[in-house]
């Protein structure tokens, strides 16, 4: 080997060693540094809402007309929890160097962020701060962000043997007897559904979604821009189960409803901060007048294991996300949430907020009506039956971000099946309250006489739910 070759060899060897060392420091090959560098987030709980410029007597200052009318229709009053967090408190925290990431008026909490941990810890000395807790420390590295994939200009159906007006949506809607409601004209028209998820890749580009009435989008996850369409197609799939309206190809459970698409899941990390994102999204949904929330999200284990939940925490009161979920029906909305997919793992139980009372927690069944082995089970720590109901999730037909109609598996997809039909059922009986509707759905289900913690109240029958109430 001559001297030039030796120099080249040594240079290549040094580069390889350096790349390996960098890769090891960053957690493995293919990983990238956390965007923006090291940062921390704290959940700050405030003492009060003193000096607020808002008044419960003037809810139009902070709630939409539709939100106010929804409450009035159900006999629900605006109260102090609905008042926005005192603006001067937020301004003072920002002045101290904290970035406000998410705000919860119902809990009177603020999620704040900084690259200086001490700056956030020092907020506890402010006279209006009750307490503060660390909920996020950025990792040294993450997987690269997912990017848009190319999508087909027409829906591609992988199974061409179904010849029906509902196409690939036929079996799953008929399994909960929702088609008969559609036949009576109840397809979600006039109802508003918020889909809370991790991203809605290519919903803005796939022509089959052009008929979907999207009222707006919002991103609640720190560190990302407002484009919810460019990353992660989990939300594309959940939305399609409800909203798709392509006769003979795929019709969803509430194709005439209107939708808000809300991103509140950071798919690259797992931390309690995601509870704050979810809460902010749910409160936003309330403020714009949403009727039904479809949330295929849940948490129990975090990157920092010391922050993870335990079985005893599944009481609907410990997790902030569950406490908030339990409030939704009392604000006039119905939350439909996936049970989780931990049935075959060591955890096995439902996640939060699936443990919350006064919501519909949805587990997954196979086409033969048997519970899917992965579907998370109950009961809650305080002895309540969970899940509430079951629906197709092993598998469910969905539309992917590439524009394929394909079967996918998980309680994530059982959840929107039920959420869409809940919207249709509520359309058929608009004078019912959210709590009454939840009870009606449970009582229509196949296991209502002997509810258990695997199947809950069973598989709902939405035609049966409509029948006794139609008068």
C-alpha positions as CSV (number, residue, x, y, z in Angstrom):
1,X,0.0,0.0,0.0
2,X,1.6,3.3,-1.1
3,X,1.5,6.4,1.1
4,X,-1.4,8.1,-0.7
5,X,-3.5,4.9,-0.3
6,X,-2.5,4.6,3.3
7,X,-3.6,8.2,4.0
8,X,-7.0,7.6,2.2
9,X,-7.5,4.4,4.2
10,X,-6.8,6.1,7.5
11,X,-9.1,9.0,6.6
12,X,-11.9,6.6,5.8
13,X,-11.3,4.6,8.9
14,X,-11.3,7.8,11.1
15,X,-14.6,8.9,9.4
16,X,-16.2,5.5,10.1
17,X,-15.1,5.5,13.7
18,X,-16.4,9.1,14.1
19,X,-19.8,8.2,12.5
20,X,-20.1,5.2,14.7
21,X,-19.4,7.2,17.9
22,X,-21.9,9.9,16.9
23,X,-24.5,7.2,16.1
24,X,-23.9,5.6,19.5
25,X,-24.2,8.9,21.3
26,X,-27.4,9.6,19.4
27,X,-29.0,6.2,20.3
28,X,-28.3,4.2,17.2
29,X,-28.0,4.4,13.4
30,X,-30.5,6.6,11.6
31,X,-31.3,8.9,14.5
32,X,-31.1,12.6,14.5
33,X,-30.6,15.2,17.3
34,X,-33.7,16.5,19.0
35,X,-35.0,19.5,17.0
36,X,-34.1,22.8,18.8
37,X,-31.7,21.1,21.2
38,X,-32.2,20.3,24.9
39,X,-35.4,21.6,26.5
40,X,-37.6,21.0,29.5
41,X,-41.4,21.3,30.1
42,X,-43.2,21.8,33.3
43,X,-46.9,21.7,34.1
44,X,-47.7,24.8,36.2
45,X,-50.9,24.8,38.3
46,X,-52.3,28.2,39.1
47,X,-53.9,29.3,42.3
48,X,-56.9,31.2,40.9
49,X,-58.3,33.2,38.0
50,X,-58.1,36.5,39.8
51,X,-58.1,39.7,37.7
52,X,-59.6,38.0,34.7
53,X,-61.2,40.2,32.1
54,X,-63.7,37.5,31.3
55,X,-67.1,36.8,32.8
56,X,-69.3,33.7,32.9
57,X,-72.1,36.1,32.1
58,X,-70.5,36.8,28.7
59,X,-69.5,33.4,27.4
60,X,-69.5,34.7,23.8
61,X,-66.1,36.2,24.8
62,X,-64.5,32.8,24.8
63,X,-67.0,30.3,23.4
64,X,-68.5,30.0,20.0
65,X,-72.2,30.4,19.4
66,X,-72.4,26.7,18.6
67,X,-70.7,25.8,21.8
68,X,-73.1,28.0,23.8
69,X,-76.2,26.6,22.1
70,X,-75.0,23.0,22.6
71,X,-74.8,23.7,26.4
72,X,-78.2,25.5,26.5
73,X,-79.9,22.7,24.6
74,X,-78.7,20.3,27.4
75,X,-79.4,22.6,30.3
76,X,-75.7,23.1,31.1
77,X,-74.4,26.3,32.5
78,X,-71.1,28.0,31.9
79,X,-69.1,28.1,35.1
80,X,-65.7,29.3,36.4
81,X,-63.8,26.4,34.9
82,X,-64.8,27.7,31.5
83,X,-63.1,31.1,32.1
84,X,-59.8,31.4,30.3
85,X,-56.6,31.4,32.3
86,X,-55.8,34.9,33.6
87,X,-53.9,36.6,30.7
88,X,-51.6,38.6,33.0
89,X,-50.4,35.3,34.6
90,X,-49.4,34.0,31.2
91,X,-47.7,37.3,30.4
92,X,-45.7,37.2,33.6
93,X,-44.5,33.7,33.0
94,X,-43.4,34.7,29.5
95,X,-41.6,37.7,31.0
96,X,-39.7,35.4,33.3
97,X,-38.4,33.4,30.2
98,X,-40.9,30.6,29.9
99,X,-42.5,29.7,26.6
100,X,-46.2,29.0,27.0
101,X,-46.9,25.7,25.1
102,X,-50.4,24.7,26.1
103,X,-53.1,26.1,28.4
104,X,-56.0,24.4,30.2
105,X,-58.7,26.6,31.5
106,X,-60.7,23.7,33.0
107,X,-57.7,22.6,35.1
108,X,-56.1,26.1,35.4
109,X,-52.8,24.8,34.3
110,X,-50.1,26.0,31.9
111,X,-47.5,23.8,30.1
112,X,-44.3,25.9,29.8
113,X,-41.0,25.2,28.0
114,X,-37.5,26.4,28.2
115,X,-33.9,25.3,27.5
116,X,-33.1,26.4,31.0
117,X,-34.6,24.1,33.6
118,X,-33.9,26.6,36.4
119,X,-35.9,29.2,34.7
120,X,-39.0,27.0,34.9
121,X,-38.3,25.8,38.4
122,X,-38.1,29.5,39.5
123,X,-41.7,30.0,38.4
124,X,-42.9,28.5,41.7
125,X,-42.0,31.7,43.5
126,X,-44.6,33.6,41.6
127,X,-47.5,34.5,43.9
128,X,-50.2,33.0,41.6
129,X,-48.4,29.6,41.1
130,X,-49.8,26.8,43.2
131,X,-47.4,24.0,42.1
132,X,-45.2,22.9,39.3
133,X,-44.1,19.5,38.0
134,X,-41.6,18.3,35.4
135,X,-43.4,16.5,32.5
136,X,-40.9,16.5,29.7
137,X,-37.1,16.3,29.2
138,X,-36.1,16.2,25.5
139,X,-34.2,13.1,24.5
140,X,-30.7,13.4,23.0
141,X,-31.9,12.0,19.7
142,X,-35.1,10.9,17.9
143,X,-36.0,8.9,14.8
144,X,-36.2,11.2,11.8
145,X,-39.6,12.8,11.3
146,X,-41.9,11.0,8.9
147,X,-42.4,12.7,5.6
148,X,-45.2,12.8,3.1
149,X,-45.5,9.8,0.9
150,X,-46.8,9.9,-2.6
151,X,-50.5,9.1,-2.8
152,X,-52.6,7.6,-5.6
153,X,-55.0,9.9,-7.4
154,X,-57.8,7.3,-7.0
155,X,-58.7,5.0,-4.2
156,X,-57.0,1.6,-4.6
157,X,-59.1,-1.2,-3.2
158,X,-57.1,-4.3,-2.3
159,X,-60.2,-6.5,-2.1
160,X,-62.4,-6.3,-5.2
161,X,-64.8,-9.0,-4.3
162,X,-67.3,-6.6,-2.4
163,X,-70.0,-5.3,-4.6
164,X,-72.1,-3.0,-2.4
165,X,-72.9,0.7,-2.1
166,X,-70.8,0.8,1.1
167,X,-67.9,-1.0,-0.5
168,X,-65.2,-1.8,2.0
169,X,-67.2,-0.1,4.8
170,X,-70.1,-2.6,4.5
171,X,-69.2,-5.3,7.1
172,X,-68.0,-3.0,9.7
173,X,-71.0,-0.6,9.8
174,X,-73.4,-3.6,9.5
175,X,-71.7,-5.2,12.5
176,X,-73.0,-2.4,14.7
177,X,-76.3,-2.1,12.8
178,X,-75.7,1.4,11.7
179,X,-76.7,1.1,8.1
180,X,-80.4,1.2,9.0
181,X,-79.9,4.6,10.6
182,X,-78.3,5.8,7.4
183,X,-81.3,4.5,5.5
184,X,-83.5,6.8,7.6
185,X,-81.3,9.8,6.7
186,X,-79.2,10.0,9.8
187,X,-75.6,10.2,8.4
188,X,-74.2,12.8,10.7
189,X,-75.5,15.9,9.0
190,X,-75.4,18.9,11.3
191,X,-73.1,17.2,13.7
192,X,-69.5,18.2,14.3
193,X,-66.8,15.6,15.2
194,X,-63.3,16.4,16.3
195,X,-60.7,13.8,15.5
196,X,-57.7,13.9,17.9
197,X,-54.7,12.1,16.5
198,X,-51.0,12.2,15.6
199,X,-51.3,13.5,12.0
200,X,-53.5,13.4,8.9
201,X,-51.0,12.8,6.1
202,X,-52.3,13.6,2.6
203,X,-55.9,14.2,3.6
204,X,-55.5,17.5,1.8
205,X,-54.2,15.7,-1.3
206,X,-56.1,12.4,-1.6
207,X,-59.1,13.2,-3.9
208,X,-61.4,10.8,-2.0
209,X,-61.3,13.2,1.0
210,X,-62.4,16.2,-1.0
211,X,-66.0,15.6,-0.2
212,X,-65.2,15.6,3.6
213,X,-66.4,18.8,5.3
214,X,-63.3,19.9,7.2
215,X,-64.0,23.0,9.3
216,X,-60.4,23.5,10.2
217,X,-57.2,22.0,11.6
218,X,-55.0,22.8,14.6
219,X,-51.7,21.5,15.9
220,X,-51.1,21.4,19.7
221,X,-47.8,19.6,19.8
222,X,-44.7,21.8,20.7
223,X,-42.0,22.0,18.1
224,X,-44.0,21.4,15.0
225,X,-45.6,23.8,12.5
226,X,-49.4,24.0,11.9
227,X,-49.4,21.7,8.9
228,X,-51.2,18.5,10.2
229,X,-51.2,17.0,6.7
230,X,-47.5,16.3,6.2
231,X,-46.6,13.7,8.8
232,X,-48.1,10.4,10.1
233,X,-51.2,8.9,8.5
234,X,-52.7,7.3,11.7
235,X,-55.2,10.2,11.7
236,X,-55.9,9.7,8.0
237,X,-57.0,6.2,8.8
238,X,-59.2,7.0,11.8
239,X,-60.8,9.9,9.9
240,X,-61.5,7.7,6.9
241,X,-63.5,5.2,9.0
242,X,-66.0,7.9,9.9
243,X,-65.8,10.4,7.0
244,X,-65.2,8.5,3.8
245,X,-68.0,8.9,1.2
246,X,-67.1,7.0,-1.9
247,X,-70.1,4.9,-2.9
248,X,-69.2,1.3,-4.0
249,X,-65.7,1.8,-2.7
250,X,-65.9,2.9,0.9
251,X,-68.6,4.7,3.0
252,X,-67.9,5.6,6.6
253,X,-70.1,5.8,9.6
254,X,-70.9,9.5,9.5
255,X,-70.0,10.8,6.1
256,X,-72.2,13.9,6.3
257,X,-70.7,15.2,9.5
258,X,-68.4,18.2,9.7
259,X,-64.9,17.7,11.1
260,X,-62.1,19.4,13.1
261,X,-58.7,17.7,12.7
262,X,-56.6,18.2,15.8
263,X,-53.1,17.0,16.2
264,X,-52.2,16.4,19.8
265,X,-49.9,13.4,19.8
266,X,-46.1,13.6,19.5
267,X,-45.4,10.2,17.9
268,X,-41.6,10.6,18.4
269,X,-41.6,10.7,22.2
270,X,-43.8,9.5,25.1
271,X,-44.3,11.9,28.0
272,X,-47.0,13.4,30.3
273,X,-46.7,16.6,28.2
274,X,-48.9,14.8,25.6
275,X,-51.7,14.8,28.2
276,X,-51.5,18.6,28.2
277,X,-51.6,18.7,24.3
278,X,-54.7,16.4,24.4
279,X,-56.4,18.5,27.0
280,X,-55.8,21.7,25.0
281,X,-57.3,20.0,22.0
282,X,-60.3,18.8,23.9
283,X,-61.0,22.3,25.3
284,X,-60.5,23.8,21.9
285,X,-63.1,21.3,20.5
286,X,-65.5,22.5,23.2
287,X,-64.9,26.1,22.3
288,X,-65.8,25.7,18.6
289,X,-68.9,23.7,19.3
290,X,-67.9,20.1,18.7
291,X,-70.5,17.4,19.5
292,X,-68.4,14.2,19.4
293,X,-64.7,13.6,20.0
294,X,-63.0,10.6,18.4
295,X,-59.7,10.0,20.2
296,X,-57.6,7.0,19.3
297,X,-54.9,7.9,21.8
298,X,-53.9,6.6,25.2
299,X,-51.0,6.6,27.6
300,X,-49.5,4.7,30.6
301,X,-45.8,4.2,29.9
302,X,-43.5,7.1,29.3
303,X,-39.8,7.5,28.2
304,X,-39.0,8.5,31.7
305,X,-40.3,5.4,33.6
306,X,-40.5,7.4,36.9
307,X,-43.4,9.3,35.3
308,X,-45.3,6.3,34.1
309,X,-48.7,5.3,35.6
310,X,-49.5,2.3,37.7
311,X,-52.7,0.2,37.9
312,X,-53.8,2.1,41.0
313,X,-53.8,5.3,38.9
314,X,-56.6,4.0,36.6
315,X,-59.4,5.6,38.6
316,X,-60.4,8.4,36.3
317,X,-59.1,11.0,38.7
318,X,-55.3,10.6,38.9
319,X,-54.3,11.3,35.3
320,X,-55.0,14.9,34.3
321,X,-56.1,13.7,30.9
322,X,-58.7,11.4,32.5
323,X,-60.0,14.1,34.8
324,X,-60.5,16.3,31.8
325,X,-62.1,13.5,29.8
326,X,-64.6,13.0,32.6
327,X,-65.6,16.6,32.3
328,X,-66.5,16.5,28.6
329,X,-70.0,15.1,28.9
330,X,-70.8,17.7,31.5
331,X,-69.8,20.3,29.0
332,X,-72.2,18.7,26.5
333,X,-69.8,16.6,24.4
334,X,-69.4,12.8,24.0
335,X,-65.9,11.4,24.1
336,X,-65.3,8.1,22.3
337,X,-61.8,6.8,23.1
338,X,-59.9,3.7,22.2
339,X,-59.2,1.2,25.0
340,X,-55.6,0.5,24.0
341,X,-53.8,-2.4,22.5
342,X,-52.0,-3.8,25.5
343,X,-54.1,-7.0,26.1
344,X,-51.2,-9.3,25.0
345,X,-48.5,-7.4,26.8
346,X,-47.4,-7.1,30.4
347,X,-49.7,-4.1,31.1
348,X,-52.9,-5.6,29.7
349,X,-55.1,-2.8,31.1
350,X,-56.8,0.1,29.5
351,X,-54.8,3.3,29.1
352,X,-55.6,6.9,30.2
353,X,-58.0,8.6,29.4
354,X,-59.9,5.3,28.7
355,X,-60.3,4.9,32.4
356,X,-62.5,8.1,32.7
357,X,-66.2,7.9,33.7
358,X,-68.9,9.3,31.4
359,X,-67.1,8.5,28.2
360,X,-67.4,5.6,25.7
361,X,-64.2,3.5,25.8
362,X,-64.0,1.2,22.8
363,X,-62.3,-2.2,22.6
364,X,-61.8,-4.3,19.5
365,X,-63.5,-7.5,18.2
366,X,-62.9,-9.7,15.2
367,X,-65.6,-10.2,12.6
368,X,-66.9,-13.2,14.5
369,X,-67.6,-11.0,17.5
370,X,-64.9,-12.4,19.7
371,X,-62.6,-9.9,21.5
372,X,-59.3,-9.3,19.9
373,X,-56.5,-10.7,22.1
374,X,-54.6,-7.4,22.0
375,X,-57.6,-5.3,23.1
376,X,-57.0,-3.8,26.5
377,X,-59.2,-4.8,29.4
378,X,-60.6,-3.4,32.6
379,X,-61.7,-2.9,35.3
380,X,-60.7,0.6,36.4
381,X,-58.9,0.8,39.8
382,X,-62.1,1.9,41.4
383,X,-64.1,-1.1,40.1
384,X,-65.9,0.4,37.0
385,X,-66.5,-1.8,34.0
386,X,-64.2,-1.0,31.1
387,X,-64.2,-1.1,28.1
388,X,-67.7,0.3,27.6
389,X,-68.4,-1.2,24.1
390,X,-66.7,-3.1,21.3
391,X,-66.5,-2.8,17.6
392,X,-64.5,-4.1,14.6
393,X,-60.8,-3.6,15.2
394,X,-59.3,-6.9,14.1
395,X,-59.3,-5.7,11.4
396,X,-61.1,-2.5,10.3
397,X,-60.9,-1.2,6.8
398,X,-59.3,2.2,6.5
399,X,-57.8,4.5,3.9
400,X,-54.0,5.0,4.3
401,X,-52.0,8.1,3.5
402,X,-51.0,6.5,0.2
403,X,-54.7,6.3,-0.8
404,X,-55.1,2.5,-0.4
405,X,-58.2,1.0,1.2
406,X,-56.7,-1.7,3.4
407,X,-57.5,-3.6,6.6
408,X,-55.7,-2.4,9.7
409,X,-55.7,-3.7,13.3
410,X,-56.2,-1.9,16.6
411,X,-58.7,-0.3,19.0
412,X,-57.7,2.9,17.2
413,X,-60.0,1.9,14.4
414,X,-62.8,0.4,16.4
415,X,-63.1,3.8,18.1
416,X,-64.0,5.9,15.1
417,X,-66.5,3.3,14.0
418,X,-68.5,3.9,17.1
419,X,-67.8,7.7,17.2
420,X,-69.4,8.1,13.8
421,X,-72.5,6.2,14.6
422,X,-72.8,8.0,17.9
423,X,-73.0,11.3,15.9
424,X,-75.7,9.8,13.6
425,X,-77.7,8.5,16.6
426,X,-77.5,11.9,18.3
427,X,-78.6,13.6,15.1
428,X,-81.7,11.4,15.3
429,X,-82.5,12.5,18.8
430,X,-81.0,16.0,19.2
431,X,-82.8,16.8,22.5
432,X,-80.9,14.1,24.4
433,X,-78.0,15.1,26.6
434,X,-74.5,13.7,26.2
435,X,-74.9,11.6,29.4
436,X,-78.2,10.2,28.1
437,X,-76.7,9.3,24.8
438,X,-73.8,7.4,26.4
439,X,-76.3,5.4,28.5
440,X,-78.5,4.7,25.4
441,X,-75.5,3.3,23.5
442,X,-74.4,1.1,26.5
443,X,-77.9,-0.2,26.9
444,X,-78.2,-1.2,23.2
445,X,-75.2,-3.4,23.4
446,X,-75.0,-7.2,23.3
447,X,-73.6,-7.8,26.7
448,X,-75.7,-5.3,28.7
449,X,-77.2,-7.9,31.0
450,X,-73.8,-9.3,32.1
451,X,-71.2,-6.6,31.4
452,X,-67.6,-7.7,32.1
453,X,-64.1,-6.3,31.8
454,X,-63.2,-7.9,28.5
455,X,-66.2,-7.1,26.4
456,X,-67.7,-4.4,28.5
457,X,-71.4,-3.9,27.6
458,X,-70.7,-5.6,24.3
459,X,-71.2,-4.7,20.7
460,X,-73.6,-1.8,20.3
461,X,-76.7,-2.0,18.0
462,X,-77.4,1.5,16.8
463,X,-80.7,0.6,15.3
464,X,-81.9,-0.9,18.6
465,X,-80.6,2.2,20.3
466,X,-82.7,4.4,18.0
467,X,-85.9,2.3,18.2
468,X,-87.1,2.9,21.8
469,X,-86.2,6.5,21.6
470,X,-87.6,7.5,18.2
471,X,-90.9,8.7,19.6
